């Protein structure tokens, strides 16, 4: 990831690298919290409507 950033990698390349390193999108992280019972589905969707 550091190399991509330093070499001005494309947004697509950064997204692919992040995904391969296990970085979750905000909505995915929210869904995990819902499944773990830490928040409601309504709250998870409200906090990630633009994510």
PQR file of N, CA, C, O and H, with PARSE charges and radii, in Angstrom:
ATOM      1  N   UNK A   1       0.823  -1.167   0.000 -0.4000 1.5000
ATOM      2  CA  UNK A   1       0.000   0.000   0.000 -0.0000 2.0000
ATOM      3  C   UNK A   1       0.881   1.249   0.000  0.5500 1.7000
ATOM      4  O   UNK A   1       0.626   2.197  -0.743 -0.5500 1.4000
ATOM      5  N   UNK A   2       1.896   1.241   0.822 -0.4000 1.5000
ATOM      6  CA  UNK A   2       2.787   2.393   0.906 -0.0000 2.0000
ATOM      7  C   UNK A   2       3.417   2.691  -0.451  0.5500 1.7000
ATOM      8  O   UNK A   2       3.499   3.848  -0.863 -0.5500 1.4000
ATOM      9  H   UNK A   2       2.103   0.471   1.425  0.4000 1.0000
ATOM     10  N   UNK A   3       3.856   1.660  -1.132 -0.4000 1.5000
ATOM     11  CA  UNK A   3       4.483   1.832  -2.441 -0.0000 2.0000
ATOM     12  C   UNK A   3       3.493   2.437  -3.444  0.5500 1.7000
ATOM     13  O   UNK A   3       3.850   3.330  -4.212 -0.5500 1.4000
ATOM     14  H   UNK A   3       3.790   0.719  -0.798  0.4000 1.0000
ATOM     15  N   UNK A   4       2.259   1.948  -3.430 -0.4000 1.5000
ATOM     16  CA  UNK A   4       1.239   2.496  -4.325 -0.0000 2.0000
ATOM     17  C   UNK A   4       1.000   3.974  -4.049  0.5500 1.7000
ATOM     18  O   UNK A   4       0.886   4.776  -4.976 -0.5500 1.4000
ATOM     19  H   UNK A   4       1.969   1.223  -2.806  0.4000 1.0000
ATOM     20  N   UNK A   5       0.926   4.325  -2.787 -0.4000 1.5000
ATOM     21  CA  UNK A   5       0.687   5.719  -2.417 -0.0000 2.0000
ATOM     22  C   UNK A   5       1.860   6.590  -2.864  0.5500 1.7000
ATOM     23  O   UNK A   5       1.666   7.635  -3.484 -0.5500 1.4000
ATOM     24  H   UNK A   5       1.019   3.674  -2.034  0.4000 1.0000
ATOM     25  N   UNK A   6       3.057   6.159  -2.551 -0.4000 1.5000
ATOM     26  CA  UNK A   6       4.243   6.939  -2.910 -0.0000 2.0000
ATOM     27  C   UNK A   6       4.418   7.083  -4.418  0.5500 1.7000
ATOM     28  O   UNK A   6       4.953   8.081  -4.900 -0.5500 1.4000
ATOM     29  H   UNK A   6       3.215   5.310  -2.047  0.4000 1.0000
ATOM     30  N   UNK A   7       3.963   6.075  -5.153 -0.4000 1.5000
ATOM     31  CA  UNK A   7       4.084   6.100  -6.610 -0.0000 2.0000
ATOM     32  C   UNK A   7       2.805   6.576  -7.294  0.5500 1.7000
ATOM     33  O   UNK A   7       2.617   6.389  -8.496 -0.5500 1.4000
ATOM     34  H   UNK A   7       3.528   5.264  -4.762  0.4000 1.0000
ATOM     35  N   UNK A   8       1.931   7.196  -6.500 -0.4000 1.5000
ATOM     36  CA  UNK A   8       0.679   7.767  -7.018 -0.0000 2.0000
ATOM     37  C   UNK A   8      -0.150   6.747  -7.783  0.5500 1.7000
ATOM     38  O   UNK A   8      -0.591   6.998  -8.904 -0.5500 1.4000
ATOM     39  H   UNK A   8       2.084   7.349  -5.524  0.4000 1.0000
ATOM     40  N   UNK A   9      -0.356   5.596  -7.159 -0.4000 1.5000
ATOM     41  CA  UNK A   9      -1.179   4.558  -7.766 -0.0000 2.0000
ATOM     42  C   UNK A   9      -2.605   5.043  -7.957  0.5500 1.7000
ATOM     43  O   UNK A   9      -3.060   5.950  -7.260 -0.5500 1.4000
ATOM     44  H   UNK A   9       0.001   5.393  -6.248  0.4000 1.0000
ATOM     45  N   UNK A  10      -3.304   4.440  -8.899 -0.4000 1.5000
ATOM     46  CA  UNK A  10      -4.687   4.821  -9.185 -0.0000 2.0000
ATOM     47  C   UNK A  10      -5.598   4.442  -8.019  0.5500 1.7000
ATOM     48  O   UNK A  10      -5.254   3.608  -7.181 -0.5500 1.4000
ATOM     49  H   UNK A  10      -2.934   3.704  -9.466  0.4000 1.0000
ATOM     50  N   UNK A  11      -6.751   5.071  -7.992 -0.4000 1.5000
ATOM     51  CA  UNK A  11      -7.735   4.754  -6.956 -0.0000 2.0000
ATOM     52  C   UNK A  11      -8.132   3.285  -7.028  0.5500 1.7000
ATOM     53  O   UNK A  11      -8.317   2.632  -6.000 -0.5500 1.4000
ATOM     54  H   UNK A  11      -7.030   5.748  -8.673  0.4000 1.0000
ATOM     55  N   UNK A  12      -8.262   2.772  -8.242 -0.4000 1.5000
ATOM     56  CA  UNK A  12      -8.617   1.357  -8.427 -0.0000 2.0000
ATOM     57  C   UNK A  12      -7.534   0.446  -7.856  0.5500 1.7000
ATOM     58  O   UNK A  12      -7.842  -0.532  -7.174 -0.5500 1.4000
ATOM     59  H   UNK A  12      -8.113   3.302  -9.077  0.4000 1.0000
ATOM     60  N   UNK A  13      -6.276   0.758  -8.129 -0.4000 1.5000
ATOM     61  CA  UNK A  13      -5.170  -0.052  -7.621 -0.0000 2.0000
ATOM     62  C   UNK A  13      -5.125   0.001  -6.096  0.5500 1.7000
ATOM     63  O   UNK A  13      -4.886  -1.017  -5.446 -0.5500 1.4000
ATOM     64  H   UNK A  13      -6.026   1.552  -8.683  0.4000 1.0000
ATOM     65  N   UNK A  14      -5.353   1.184  -5.526 -0.4000 1.5000
ATOM     66  CA  UNK A  14      -5.374   1.314  -4.064 -0.0000 2.0000
ATOM     67  C   UNK A  14      -6.512   0.506  -3.462  0.5500 1.7000
ATOM     68  O   UNK A  14      -6.327  -0.167  -2.448 -0.5500 1.4000
ATOM     69  H   UNK A  14      -5.546   2.010  -6.054  0.4000 1.0000
ATOM     70  N   UNK A  15      -7.696   0.568  -4.081 -0.4000 1.5000
ATOM     71  CA  UNK A  15      -8.851  -0.183  -3.580 -0.0000 2.0000
ATOM     72  C   UNK A  15      -8.600  -1.681  -3.642  0.5500 1.7000
ATOM     73  O   UNK A  15      -8.936  -2.411  -2.709 -0.5500 1.4000
ATOM     74  H   UNK A  15      -7.846   1.115  -4.905  0.4000 1.0000
ATOM     75  N   UNK A  16      -8.009  -2.140  -4.737 -0.4000 1.5000
ATOM     76  CA  UNK A  16      -7.714  -3.568  -4.879 -0.0000 2.0000
ATOM     77  C   UNK A  16      -6.692  -4.026  -3.845  0.5500 1.7000
ATOM     78  O   UNK A  16      -6.836  -5.099  -3.259 -0.5500 1.4000
ATOM     79  H   UNK A  16      -7.736  -1.548  -5.495  0.4000 1.0000
ATOM     80  N   UNK A  17      -5.666  -3.219  -3.620 -0.4000 1.5000
ATOM     81  CA  UNK A  17      -4.644  -3.573  -2.631 -0.0000 2.0000
ATOM     82  C   UNK A  17      -5.243  -3.594  -1.226  0.5500 1.7000
ATOM     83  O   UNK A  17      -4.972  -4.507  -0.446 -0.5500 1.4000
ATOM     84  H   UNK A  17      -5.549  -2.347  -4.096  0.4000 1.0000
ATOM     85  N   UNK A  18      -6.044  -2.602  -0.908 -0.4000 1.5000
ATOM     86  CA  UNK A  18      -6.680  -2.551   0.413 -0.0000 2.0000
ATOM     87  C   UNK A  18      -7.545  -3.784   0.629  0.5500 1.7000
ATOM     88  O   UNK A  18      -7.505  -4.402   1.693 -0.5500 1.4000
ATOM     89  H   UNK A  18      -6.264  -1.860  -1.541  0.4000 1.0000
ATOM     90  N   UNK A  19      -8.320  -4.133  -0.376 -0.4000 1.5000
ATOM     91  CA  UNK A  19      -9.177  -5.316  -0.280 -0.0000 2.0000
ATOM     92  C   UNK A  19      -8.347  -6.576  -0.070  0.5500 1.7000
ATOM     93  O   UNK A  19      -8.707  -7.429   0.741 -0.5500 1.4000
ATOM     94  H   UNK A  19      -8.352  -3.630  -1.240  0.4000 1.0000
ATOM     95  N   UNK A  20      -7.241  -6.699  -0.795 -0.4000 1.5000
ATOM     96  CA  UNK A  20      -6.401  -7.893  -0.657 -0.0000 2.0000
ATOM     97  C   UNK A  20      -5.745  -7.964   0.722  0.5500 1.7000
ATOM     98  O   UNK A  20      -5.365  -9.041   1.179 -0.5500 1.4000
ATOM     99  H   UNK A  20      -6.949  -6.006  -1.454  0.4000 1.0000
ATOM    100  N   UNK A  21      -5.613  -6.803   1.385 -0.4000 1.5000
ATOM    101  CA  UNK A  21      -5.036  -6.764   2.726 -0.0000 2.0000
ATOM    102  C   UNK A  21      -6.100  -6.880   3.819  0.5500 1.7000
ATOM    103  O   UNK A  21      -5.791  -6.775   5.006 -0.5500 1.4000
ATOM    104  H   UNK A  21      -5.922  -5.928   1.013  0.4000 1.0000
ATOM    105  N   UNK A  22      -7.354  -7.097   3.411 -0.4000 1.5000
ATOM    106  CA  UNK A  22      -8.410  -7.320   4.388 -0.0000 2.0000
ATOM    107  C   UNK A  22      -9.087  -6.065   4.908  0.5500 1.7000
ATOM    108  O   UNK A  22      -9.845  -6.129   5.875 -0.5500 1.4000
ATOM    109  H   UNK A  22      -7.604  -7.182   2.447  0.4000 1.0000
ATOM    110  N   UNK A  23      -8.829  -4.925   4.283 -0.4000 1.5000
ATOM    111  CA  UNK A  23      -9.483  -3.687   4.700 -0.0000 2.0000
ATOM    112  C   UNK A  23     -10.935  -3.740   4.245  0.5500 1.7000
ATOM    113  O   UNK A  23     -11.213  -4.018   3.078 -0.5500 1.4000
ATOM    114  H   UNK A  23      -8.213  -4.873   3.497  0.4000 1.0000
ATOM    115  N   UNK A  24     -11.854  -3.476   5.154 -0.4000 1.5000
ATOM    116  CA  UNK A  24     -13.279  -3.513   4.830 -0.0000 2.0000
ATOM    117  C   UNK A  24     -13.790  -2.124   4.465  0.5500 1.7000
ATOM    118  O   UNK A  24     -13.294  -1.114   4.965 -0.5500 1.4000
ATOM    119  H   UNK A  24     -11.628  -3.250   6.101  0.4000 1.0000
ATOM    120  N   UNK A  25     -14.775  -2.092   3.598 -0.4000 1.5000
ATOM    121  CA  UNK A  25     -15.484  -0.853   3.317 -0.0000 2.0000
ATOM    122  C   UNK A  25     -16.343  -0.539   4.537  0.5500 1.7000
ATOM    123  O   UNK A  25     -16.676  -1.430   5.319 -0.5500 1.4000
ATOM    124  H   UNK A  25     -15.178  -2.913   3.193  0.4000 1.0000
ATOM    125  N   UNK A  26     -16.696   0.722   4.692 -0.4000 1.5000
ATOM    126  CA  UNK A  26     -17.469   1.154   5.852 -0.0000 2.0000
ATOM    127  C   UNK A  26     -18.764   0.367   5.988  0.5500 1.7000
ATOM    128  O   UNK A  26     -19.117  -0.048   7.092 -0.5500 1.4000
ATOM    129  H   UNK A  26     -16.426   1.446   4.057  0.4000 1.0000
ATOM    130  N   UNK A  27     -19.470   0.158   4.902 -0.4000 1.5000
ATOM    131  CA  UNK A  27     -20.730  -0.584   4.953 -0.0000 2.0000
ATOM    132  C   UNK A  27     -20.486  -2.030   5.381  0.5500 1.7000
ATOM    133  O   UNK A  27     -21.280  -2.582   6.144 -0.5500 1.4000
ATOM    134  H   UNK A  27     -19.184   0.495   4.005  0.4000 1.0000
ATOM    135  N   UNK A  28     -19.411  -2.653   4.910 -0.4000 1.5000
ATOM    136  CA  UNK A  28     -19.089  -4.023   5.298 -0.0000 2.0000
ATOM    137  C   UNK A  28     -18.796  -4.099   6.792  0.5500 1.7000
ATOM    138  O   UNK A  28     -19.241  -5.024   7.470 -0.5500 1.4000
ATOM    139  H   UNK A  28     -18.766  -2.204   4.291  0.4000 1.0000
ATOM    140  N   UNK A  29     -18.051  -3.129   7.300 -0.4000 1.5000
ATOM    141  CA  UNK A  29     -17.742  -3.100   8.730 -0.0000 2.0000
ATOM    142  C   UNK A  29     -19.016  -2.923   9.543  0.5500 1.7000
ATOM    143  O   UNK A  29     -19.182  -3.541  10.595 -0.5500 1.4000
ATOM    144  H   UNK A  29     -17.689  -2.377   6.749  0.4000 1.0000
ATOM    145  N   UNK A  30     -19.920  -2.070   9.046 -0.4000 1.5000
ATOM    146  CA  UNK A  30     -21.196  -1.856   9.735 -0.0000 2.0000
ATOM    147  C   UNK A  30     -22.035  -3.118   9.769  0.5500 1.7000
ATOM    148  O   UNK A  30     -22.643  -3.439  10.790 -0.5500 1.4000
ATOM    149  H   UNK A  30     -19.784  -1.568   8.192  0.4000 1.0000
ATOM    150  N   UNK A  31     -22.071  -3.838   8.647 -0.4000 1.5000
ATOM    151  CA  UNK A  31     -22.838  -5.085   8.590 -0.0000 2.0000
ATOM    152  C   UNK A  31     -22.281  -6.106   9.573  0.5500 1.7000
ATOM    153  O   UNK A  31     -23.039  -6.834  10.214 -0.5500 1.4000
ATOM    154  H   UNK A  31     -21.577  -3.577   7.818  0.4000 1.0000
ATOM    155  N   UNK A  32     -20.980  -6.159   9.690 -0.4000 1.5000
ATOM    156  CA  UNK A  32     -20.361  -7.068  10.651 -0.0000 2.0000
ATOM    157  C   UNK A  32     -20.806  -6.732  12.072  0.5500 1.7000
ATOM    158  O   UNK A  32     -21.079  -7.631  12.868 -0.5500 1.4000
ATOM    159  H   UNK A  32     -20.364  -5.567   9.169  0.4000 1.0000
ATOM    160  N   UNK A  33     -20.880  -5.434  12.394 -0.4000 1.5000
ATOM    161  CA  UNK A  33     -21.335  -5.008  13.732 -0.0000 2.0000
ATOM    162  C   UNK A  33     -22.781  -5.424  13.961  0.5500 1.7000
ATOM    163  O   UNK A  33     -23.150  -5.820  15.067 -0.5500 1.4000
ATOM    164  H   UNK A  33     -20.659  -4.704  11.749  0.4000 1.0000
ATOM    165  N   UNK A  34     -23.604  -5.332  12.909 -0.4000 1.5000
ATOM    166  CA  UNK A  34     -25.004  -5.770  13.013 -0.0000 2.0000
ATOM    167  C   UNK A  34     -25.051  -7.264  13.301  0.5500 1.7000
ATOM    168  O   UNK A  34     -25.769  -7.705  14.198 -0.5500 1.4000
ATOM    169  H   UNK A  34     -23.304  -5.010  12.011  0.4000 1.0000
ATOM    170  N   UNK A  35     -24.285  -8.045  12.538 -0.4000 1.5000
ATOM    171  CA  UNK A  35     -24.272  -9.495  12.711 -0.0000 2.0000
ATOM    172  C   UNK A  35     -23.748  -9.911  14.081  0.5500 1.7000
ATOM    173  O   UNK A  35     -24.131 -10.955  14.609 -0.5500 1.4000
ATOM    174  H   UNK A  35     -23.702  -7.687  11.809  0.4000 1.0000
ATOM    175  N   UNK A  36     -22.861  -9.079  14.659 -0.4000 1.5000
ATOM    176  CA  UNK A  36     -22.320  -9.367  15.984 -0.0000 2.0000
ATOM    177  C   UNK A  36     -23.270  -8.898  17.090  0.5500 1.7000
ATOM    178  O   UNK A  36     -23.016  -9.139  18.271 -0.5500 1.4000
ATOM    179  H   UNK A  36     -22.550  -8.231  14.230  0.4000 1.0000
ATOM    180  N   UNK A  37     -24.355  -8.235  16.712 -0.4000 1.5000
ATOM    181  CA  UNK A  37     -25.319  -7.755  17.694 -0.0000 2.0000
ATOM    182  C   UNK A  37     -24.876  -6.483  18.400  0.5500 1.7000
ATOM    183  O   UNK A  37     -25.420  -6.141  19.450 -0.5500 1.4000
ATOM    184  H   UNK A  37     -24.561  -8.040  15.753  0.4000 1.0000
ATOM    185  N   UNK A  38     -23.893  -5.774  17.841 -0.4000 1.5000
ATOM    186  CA  UNK A  38     -23.370  -4.575  18.483 -0.0000 2.0000
ATOM    187  C   UNK A  38     -24.144  -3.318  18.109  0.5500 1.7000
ATOM    188  O   UNK A  38     -24.037  -2.291  18.779 -0.5500 1.4000
ATOM    189  H   UNK A  38     -23.450  -6.052  16.988  0.4000 1.0000
ATOM    190  N   UNK A  39     -24.929  -3.404  17.026 -0.4000 1.5000
ATOM    191  CA  UNK A  39     -25.758  -2.277  16.600 -0.0000 2.0000
ATOM    192  C   UNK A  39     -26.944  -2.832  15.828  0.5500 1.7000
ATOM    193  O   UNK A  39     -26.976  -4.016  15.494 -0.5500 1.4000
ATOM    194  H   UNK A  39     -25.016  -4.238  16.481  0.4000 1.0000
ATOM    195  N   UNK A  40     -27.907  -1.984  15.550 -0.4000 1.5000
ATOM    196  CA  UNK A  40     -29.081  -2.424  14.786 -0.0000 2.0000
ATOM    197  C   UNK A  40     -28.825  -2.253  13.291  0.5500 1.7000
ATOM    198  O   UNK A  40     -27.948  -1.490  12.887 -0.5500 1.4000
ATOM    199  H   UNK A  40     -27.881  -1.022  15.822  0.4000 1.0000
ATOM    200  N   UNK A  41     -29.589  -2.963  12.481 -0.4000 1.5000
ATOM    201  CA  UNK A  41     -29.472  -2.824  11.034 -0.0000 2.0000
ATOM    202  C   UNK A  41     -29.809  -1.393  10.625  0.5500 1.7000
ATOM    203  O   UNK A  41     -29.163  -0.826   9.744 -0.5500 1.4000
ATOM    204  H   UNK A  41     -30.301  -3.583  12.809  0.4000 1.0000
ATOM    205  N   UNK A  42     -30.815  -0.817  11.261 -0.4000 1.5000
ATOM    206  CA  UNK A  42     -31.213   0.558  10.951 -0.0000 2.0000
ATOM    207  C   UNK A  42     -30.064   1.532  11.227  0.5500 1.7000
ATOM    208  O   UNK A  42     -29.775   2.402  10.406 -0.5500 1.4000
ATOM    209  H   UNK A  42     -31.339  -1.278  11.977  0.4000 1.0000
ATOM    210  N   UNK A  43     -29.426   1.387  12.357 -0.4000 1.5000
ATOM    211  CA  UNK A  43     -28.304   2.263  12.705 -0.0000 2.0000
ATOM    212  C   UNK A  43     -27.126   2.041  11.756  0.5500 1.7000
ATOM    213  O   UNK A  43     -26.493   3.000  11.315 -0.5500 1.4000
ATOM    214  H   UNK A  43     -29.661   0.681  13.025  0.4000 1.0000
ATOM    215  N   UNK A  44     -26.838   0.798  11.448 -0.4000 1.5000
ATOM    216  CA  UNK A  44     -25.746   0.492  10.534 -0.0000 2.0000
ATOM    217  C   UNK A  44     -25.963   1.110   9.167  0.5500 1.7000
ATOM    218  O   UNK A  44     -25.028   1.654   8.579 -0.5500 1.4000
ATOM    219  H   UNK A  44     -27.353   0.019  11.806  0.4000 1.0000
ATOM    220  N   UNK A  45     -27.174   1.035   8.653 -0.4000 1.5000
ATOM    221  CA  UNK A  45     -27.487   1.620   7.352 -0.0000 2.0000
ATOM    222  C   UNK A  45     -27.448   3.139   7.411  0.5500 1.7000
ATOM    223  O   UNK A  45     -26.963   3.783   6.481 -0.5500 1.4000
ATOM    224  H   UNK A  45     -27.934   0.593   9.130  0.4000 1.0000
ATOM    225  N   UNK A  46     -27.953   3.718   8.495 -0.4000 1.5000
ATOM    226  CA  UNK A  46     -27.971   5.168   8.617 -0.0000 2.0000
ATOM    227  C   UNK A  46     -26.556   5.747   8.669  0.5500 1.7000
ATOM    228  O   UNK A  46     -26.302   6.816   8.114 -0.5500 1.4000
ATOM    229  H   UNK A  46     -28.347   3.195   9.250  0.4000 1.0000
ATOM    230  N   UNK A  47     -25.654   5.057   9.321 -0.4000 1.5000
ATOM    231  CA  UNK A  47     -24.295   5.568   9.454 -0.0000 2.0000
ATOM    232  C   UNK A  47     -23.437   5.327   8.214  0.5500 1.7000
ATOM    233  O   UNK A  47     -22.359   5.906   8.083 -0.5500 1.4000
ATOM    234  H   UNK A  47     -25.860   4.189   9.771  0.4000 1.0000
ATOM    235  N   UNK A  48     -23.912   4.471   7.301 -0.4000 1.5000
ATOM    236  CA  UNK A  48     -23.100   4.154   6.112 -0.0000 2.0000
ATOM    237  C   UNK A  48     -23.842   4.426   4.822  0.5500 1.7000
ATOM    238  O   UNK A  48     -23.511   3.837   3.793 -0.5500 1.4000
ATOM    239  H   UNK A  48     -24.788   4.000   7.407  0.4000 1.0000
ATOM    240  N   UNK A  49     -24.826   5.291   4.844 -0.4000 1.5000
ATOM    241  CA  UNK A  49     -25.617   5.519   3.633 -0.0000 2.0000
ATOM    242  C   UNK A  49     -24.801   6.064   2.472  0.5500 1.7000
ATOM    243  O   UNK A  49     -25.194   5.902   1.317 -0.5500 1.4000
ATOM    244  H   UNK A  49     -25.094   5.769   5.680  0.4000 1.0000
ATOM    245  N   UNK A  50     -23.675   6.706   2.752 -0.4000 1.5000
ATOM    246  CA  UNK A  50     -22.832   7.224   1.679 -0.0000 2.0000
ATOM    247  C   UNK A  50     -21.547   6.411   1.540  0.5500 1.7000
ATOM    248  O   UNK A  50     -20.657   6.804   0.786 -0.5500 1.4000
ATOM    249  H   UNK A  50     -23.355   6.838   3.690  0.4000 1.0000
ATOM    250  N   UNK A  51     -21.429   5.286   2.248 -0.4000 1.5000
ATOM    251  CA  UNK A  51     -20.183   4.531   2.277 -0.0000 2.0000
ATOM    252  C   UNK A  51     -20.147   3.333   1.460  0.5500 1.7000
ATOM    253  O   UNK A  51     -19.131   2.639   1.429 -0.5500 1.4000
ATOM    254  H   UNK A  51     -22.152   4.967   2.861  0.4000 1.0000
TER
END
